[in-house]
Amino acid sequence: MAELRLGVLGGTFNPIHLGHLVFADSCRERLALDRVLFVPAGAPPHKAASGVASAPHRYTMVSLAVAGDPTFVVSSVETERPGPSYSVDTLERLASERPEARLFFLMGSDTFLDLPTWRTPERLTGWAILAVGHRAGGAFDPDGPEARAVLARLGGATWRRVPPTAPEALGPRELALVETRSLPVSAQEIRRCLAMGASVRYLVPLAVAEYIAQHRLYGGFA
């Protein structure tokens, strides 16, 4: 049986937007992934609860956003679990439930730099290959002191650039550095637009925009 290459993209998705989808598709292409699993956080430990839509709403919006793309799927592993959503627990569970899969934990460079604030980040590489997407010409310096400090915190991990390194050649302590496409859009910007009554029609998938309007989400905060 061929190995299933499964990307895991976690996040608050508050709300999910086109930037998330472009990033996921770019990682899928660069890393030769069979699927990308979107994992909406149930209770994100780094976010104030007052500014976050309910887990059922965010899960539904992600489901609407990925519908129609057979390479994108959504998981309720965190939204159905009580308590804070810690990525290390999620990866451990996914690895035990999908022993046939090779997991790639996808994140942007800003998330990578925040890893020291996470719960036991050094355990992440025990369950998945960490894949860090960065935009060509962006401010992120993978060889700078901030990035080196995070690599040290992860137990002395090292970079492998994909390409030229083939995705299948990555070792357990090697982080994939992936040049990805990106869109200049953020969930914060979308919430600000909605709070002002502005359209977000071309910032999120149409089905998500319609869902937000139907349920009057994000109208009371920026």
C-alpha positions as CSV (number, residue, x, y, z in Angstrom):
1,M,0.0,0.0,0.0
2,A,1.4,3.4,-1.0
3,E,2.1,5.8,1.9
4,L,-0.5,8.5,2.3
5,R,1.1,12.0,2.5
6,L,-1.2,14.1,4.7
7,G,-0.8,17.8,5.4
8,V,-2.3,19.1,8.6
9,L,-3.2,22.8,8.7
10,G,-4.5,23.9,12.0
11,G,-5.8,27.4,12.9
12,T,-8.6,29.4,14.4
13,F,-10.0,30.1,11.0
14,N,-11.9,33.1,12.3
15,P,-13.0,33.1,9.5
16,I,-11.3,31.0,6.9
17,H,-10.3,33.1,3.9
18,L,-8.8,32.7,0.4
19,G,-5.3,33.2,1.8
20,H,-5.6,30.0,3.8
21,L,-6.7,28.1,0.7
22,V,-3.9,29.4,-1.5
23,F,-1.4,28.6,1.2
24,A,-2.7,25.1,1.6
25,D,-2.8,24.4,-2.1
26,S,0.7,25.7,-2.5
27,C,2.0,23.4,0.3
28,R,0.1,20.5,-1.3
29,E,1.8,21.1,-4.6
30,R,5.3,21.7,-3.2
31,L,5.3,18.7,-0.8
32,A,3.4,16.3,-3.1
33,L,0.6,15.8,-0.5
34,D,-2.3,13.6,-1.2
35,R,-4.6,15.5,1.1
36,V,-4.6,18.6,3.3
37,L,-6.6,18.2,6.5
38,F,-7.9,21.5,7.9
39,V,-8.2,21.4,11.7
40,P,-10.2,24.3,13.2
41,A,-9.3,24.9,16.8
42,G,-11.9,24.2,19.4
43,A,-10.7,26.5,22.1
44,P,-7.5,28.2,20.9
45,P,-5.3,28.8,23.9
46,H,-3.6,32.0,22.4
47,K,-6.8,33.8,21.4
48,A,-9.3,35.8,23.5
49,A,-12.6,33.9,23.5
50,S,-14.6,37.1,23.1
51,G,-13.3,37.7,19.6
52,V,-13.8,34.2,18.2
53,A,-16.9,32.8,16.6
54,S,-18.2,29.5,18.1
55,A,-16.5,26.3,17.1
56,P,-19.5,24.9,15.3
57,H,-19.7,28.1,13.1
58,R,-16.0,28.0,12.3
59,Y,-16.1,24.3,11.5
60,T,-19.0,24.8,9.2
61,M,-17.3,27.7,7.4
62,V,-14.2,25.6,6.8
63,S,-16.4,22.8,5.5
64,L,-18.1,25.2,3.1
65,A,-14.7,26.6,2.0
66,V,-13.2,23.2,1.1
67,A,-16.3,21.6,-0.4
68,G,-15.7,20.6,-4.0
69,D,-11.9,20.1,-3.7
70,P,-11.1,16.4,-3.2
71,T,-7.7,17.1,-1.9
72,F,-9.0,19.3,1.0
73,V,-10.8,17.8,4.0
74,V,-11.9,19.1,7.4
75,S,-11.5,17.4,10.8
76,S,-13.5,17.9,13.9
77,V,-10.8,16.4,16.1
78,E,-10.3,19.7,18.0
79,T,-13.8,21.2,17.9
80,E,-15.3,18.1,19.5
81,R,-12.6,17.9,22.2
82,P,-13.2,19.7,25.5
83,G,-10.6,22.1,26.8
84,P,-7.8,24.1,25.0
85,S,-6.7,22.9,21.6
86,Y,-3.0,21.9,21.7
87,S,-1.4,21.0,18.4
88,V,0.9,18.4,19.9
89,D,-2.2,16.4,21.3
90,T,-3.9,16.7,17.9
91,L,-0.9,15.4,16.0
92,E,-0.4,12.5,18.4
93,R,-4.1,11.5,18.0
94,L,-3.9,11.8,14.2
95,A,-0.8,9.7,14.0
96,S,-2.4,7.0,16.1
97,E,-5.6,7.0,14.0
98,R,-3.8,7.1,10.7
99,P,-0.7,4.8,11.0
100,E,-0.6,4.5,7.2
101,A,0.0,8.3,6.8
102,R,3.1,10.4,6.9
103,L,2.0,13.7,8.5
104,F,3.2,17.1,7.5
105,F,2.3,19.9,9.9
106,L,1.9,23.1,7.8
107,M,2.4,26.6,9.2
108,G,3.4,30.0,8.1
109,S,6.7,31.6,9.1
110,D,4.9,33.9,11.7
111,T,3.5,30.8,13.4
112,F,6.9,29.1,13.3
113,L,8.4,32.0,15.2
114,D,5.7,31.7,17.8
115,L,6.4,28.0,18.5
116,P,8.4,28.6,21.7
117,T,5.1,29.9,23.3
118,W,3.3,26.6,22.5
119,R,2.9,23.6,24.7
120,T,5.9,21.3,24.4
121,P,6.8,22.3,20.9
122,E,9.8,20.0,20.9
123,R,7.4,17.1,20.8
124,L,5.8,18.2,17.5
125,T,8.6,16.7,15.3
126,G,8.0,13.3,17.0
127,W,4.6,13.1,15.3
128,A,4.9,15.0,12.0
129,I,7.4,16.7,9.7
130,L,7.1,20.4,10.2
131,A,6.7,22.4,7.0
132,V,7.1,26.1,7.2
133,G,5.9,28.2,4.3
134,H,7.4,31.5,3.4
135,R,6.9,34.0,0.7
136,A,9.8,34.9,-1.6
137,G,11.0,38.4,-0.9
138,G,9.2,38.4,2.5
139,A,10.7,39.6,5.8
140,F,11.3,36.1,7.2
141,D,14.9,35.1,7.5
142,P,15.3,31.3,8.0
143,D,19.0,31.8,8.9
144,G,18.4,34.7,11.3
145,P,18.8,34.6,15.1
146,E,15.0,34.3,15.8
147,A,14.7,31.3,13.5
148,R,17.8,29.7,14.8
149,A,16.5,30.0,18.4
150,V,13.3,28.2,17.4
151,L,15.2,25.5,15.7
152,A,17.3,25.0,18.9
153,R,14.1,24.9,20.9
154,L,12.9,22.1,18.7
155,G,15.8,20.0,19.7
156,G,18.4,21.1,17.2
157,A,16.2,20.8,14.1
158,T,17.6,21.8,10.7
159,W,16.2,23.3,7.5
160,R,15.8,21.4,4.2
161,R,14.6,23.6,1.3
162,V,11.8,22.0,-0.8
163,P,12.8,22.2,-3.6
164,P,15.6,21.4,-4.3
165,T,15.2,18.6,-1.7
166,A,12.6,16.1,-2.7
167,P,9.8,15.9,-0.2
168,E,10.2,12.2,0.4
169,A,13.8,12.7,1.5
170,L,13.0,14.7,4.6
171,G,14.2,13.2,7.9
172,P,12.4,13.4,11.3
173,R,14.6,16.3,12.6
174,E,14.5,18.2,9.4
175,L,12.0,21.0,8.8
176,A,10.8,21.6,5.3
177,L,11.2,25.2,4.2
178,V,8.7,25.7,1.5
179,E,8.4,28.7,-0.8
180,T,4.7,29.3,-1.0
181,R,2.2,31.5,-2.8
182,S,0.3,34.0,-0.6
183,L,-2.5,36.6,-0.7
184,P,-2.3,39.8,1.3
185,V,-5.5,39.1,3.3
186,S,-6.0,38.3,7.0
187,A,-8.9,37.2,9.2
188,Q,-8.4,40.4,11.3
189,E,-8.9,42.5,8.2
190,I,-12.0,40.6,7.3
191,R,-13.5,41.0,10.7
192,R,-12.8,44.7,10.6
193,C,-14.5,45.0,7.2
194,L,-17.6,43.1,8.5
195,A,-17.8,45.3,11.6
196,M,-17.9,48.4,9.4
197,G,-20.5,46.8,7.1
198,A,-18.1,46.5,4.2
199,S,-18.2,43.6,1.7
200,V,-15.8,40.6,2.0
201,R,-17.1,38.9,-1.0
202,Y,-13.7,38.5,-2.7
203,L,-11.7,37.8,0.4
204,V,-13.5,34.6,1.4
205,P,-15.2,31.9,-0.6
206,L,-18.7,32.9,-1.7
207,A,-20.4,30.2,0.4
208,V,-18.5,31.5,3.5
209,A,-19.6,35.1,2.8
210,E,-23.2,33.9,2.5
211,Y,-22.9,31.9,5.7
212,I,-21.5,34.9,7.6
213,A,-24.3,37.1,6.3
214,Q,-27.0,34.5,7.1
215,H,-25.8,34.1,10.7
216,R,-24.8,37.8,11.2
217,L,-21.3,36.8,12.4
218,Y,-18.6,39.3,13.2
219,G,-20.9,42.3,13.2
220,G,-20.1,43.5,16.7
221,F,-16.3,43.5,16.9
222,A,-13.3,44.4,14.7
